[in-house]
Amino acid sequence: VPQLGPQLPSRLTQQPWHLLYSTGRDGFSLRTLYRSGARPDSPALLLVRDTEAQAFGAFSASAIRSSSGFYGTGETFLFSFCPELKVFRWTGRNDFFVKGDVNLLMVGGGSGRFGLWLDRDLHHGGSQPCETFDNETLSHREDFCIQNLEMWGLA
């Protein structure tokens, strides 16, 4: 979280963050992640570590929630620590920022590809280059297994 601080919108850099959800504490469940979300107007930071020890994730200016369509703003971004921090910001080509339902959470999209997706059990996920962020694959593999996941929100 400290390394990502300078990448966040300036209005959030001095705000205290706290852990809203952790697979180690709360179990592996997308429904539980949605229930653990902060206030609707609170941003969220998703941090993923896969079973190959790669760390990556997404920042959303909006709370992570279940939705019928895509939501979010151009402040949304993807990032990877592979091996140093790389940030992938909005390209302006589409507004497929975040979409979540009971089966899948997606961040970024276009042409049937998602910058980051997580399954309902938070055991599997994927990352592909997508039009929203023009990102690299965040993990070593397009499909990965999740070792742990955290969601942080403003205190």
Solvent accessible surface area in square Angstrom, and as a share of the most:
residue,aa,sasa,rsa
1,V,48,0.27
2,P,121,0.76
3,Q,117,0.52
4,L,0,0.00
5,G,19,0.18
6,P,106,0.67
7,Q,53,0.24
8,L,11,0.05
9,P,23,0.15
10,S,99,0.64
11,R,139,0.51
12,L,10,0.05
13,T,55,0.32
14,Q,166,0.74
15,Q,81,0.36
16,P,84,0.53
17,W,42,0.15
18,H,73,0.33
19,L,51,0.25
20,L,25,0.12
21,Y,0,0.00
22,S,14,0.09
23,T,5,0.03
24,G,75,0.72
25,R,141,0.51
26,D,50,0.26
27,G,32,0.30
28,F,71,0.30
29,S,32,0.21
30,L,0,0.00
31,R,120,0.44
32,T,29,0.17
33,L,0,0.00
34,Y,32,0.12
35,R,178,0.65
36,S,30,0.20
37,G,25,0.24
38,A,30,0.23
39,R,126,0.46
40,P,117,0.73
41,D,110,0.57
42,S,1,0.00
43,P,7,0.04
44,A,3,0.02
45,L,0,0.00
46,L,1,0.00
47,L,33,0.16
48,V,4,0.02
49,R,98,0.36
50,D,1,0.01
51,T,85,0.49
52,E,71,0.32
53,A,62,0.48
54,Q,27,0.12
55,A,21,0.17
56,F,1,0.00
57,G,0,0.00
58,A,4,0.03
59,F,0,0.00
60,S,2,0.01
61,A,13,0.10
62,S,25,0.16
63,A,6,0.05
64,I,5,0.02
65,R,104,0.38
66,S,59,0.38
67,S,20,0.13
68,S,116,0.75
69,G,32,0.30
70,F,70,0.29
71,Y,25,0.09
72,G,27,0.26
73,T,62,0.36
74,G,30,0.28
75,E,60,0.27
76,T,1,0.00
77,F,0,0.00
78,L,0,0.00
79,F,0,0.00
80,S,5,0.03
81,F,43,0.18
82,C,37,0.22
83,P,122,0.77
84,E,101,0.45
85,L,45,0.22
86,K,67,0.28
87,V,40,0.23
88,F,24,0.10
89,R,117,0.43
90,W,107,0.38
91,T,52,0.30
92,G,47,0.45
93,R,146,0.53
94,N,24,0.12
95,D,88,0.45
96,F,76,0.31
97,F,8,0.03
98,V,1,0.00
99,K,42,0.18
100,G,0,0.00
101,D,49,0.25
102,V,58,0.33
103,N,77,0.39
104,L,50,0.25
105,L,1,0.00
106,M,14,0.06
107,V,2,0.01
108,G,0,0.00
109,G,0,0.00
110,G,8,0.08
111,S,95,0.61
112,G,69,0.67
113,R,88,0.32
114,F,54,0.22
115,G,0,0.00
116,L,1,0.00
117,W,58,0.20
118,L,1,0.00
119,D,28,0.15
120,R,113,0.41
121,D,66,0.34
122,L,0,0.00
123,H,85,0.38
124,H,93,0.42
125,G,0,0.00
126,G,0,0.00
127,S,0,0.00
128,Q,41,0.18
129,P,54,0.34
130,C,9,0.05
131,E,61,0.27
132,T,0,0.00
133,F,4,0.02
134,D,91,0.47
135,N,5,0.03
136,E,87,0.39
137,T,42,0.24
138,L,1,0.01
139,S,6,0.04
140,H,109,0.49
141,R,151,0.55
142,E,76,0.34
143,D,98,0.51
144,F,12,0.05
145,C,57,0.34
146,I,10,0.05
147,Q,90,0.40
148,N,58,0.30
149,L,1,0.00
150,E,54,0.24
151,M,1,0.00
152,W,54,0.19
153,G,0,0.00
154,L,16,0.08
155,A,75,0.58
